[in-house]
């Protein structure tokens, strides 16, 4: 989880990622930010994030991102 927060802060350090629950819904992360995030997550956690995974429910919070990463690592 700490690595996810670190990656998110590199993208935009002005957001309280530890508490934010609507990164996508509130448009705090734009499409470029999401693409950057996906690439960083894939590299950091050795997973492949398919287009079908790129939904607000998977990216609205650091916790949601962490849950997605854990699920992808199990497959």
Residue pairs with C-beta under 8 A, 6 or more apart in sequence:
1 62
1 63
1 66
3 44
3 45
4 41
4 62
4 65
4 66
4 69
5 17
5 18
5 62
7 37
7 40
7 41
7 44
8 15
8 17
8 37
8 62
8 65
9 17
10 40
11 29
11 33
11 36
11 37
11 40
12 28
12 29
12 33
15 23
15 28
17 23
17 61
17 62
18 62
20 26
20 28
20 61
20 62
21 60
21 61
22 28
22 60
22 61
23 29
23 59
23 60
23 61
24 34
24 56
24 59
24 60
25 56
25 60
29 37
29 59
34 54
34 59
37 59
37 65
38 49
38 54
41 47
41 49
41 65
41 69
42 48
42 49
45 69
45 72
45 73
46 73
47 69
47 72
47 73
48 72
49 68
49 72
53 68
53 72
57 64
58 64
58 65
58 67
58 68
59 65
59 68
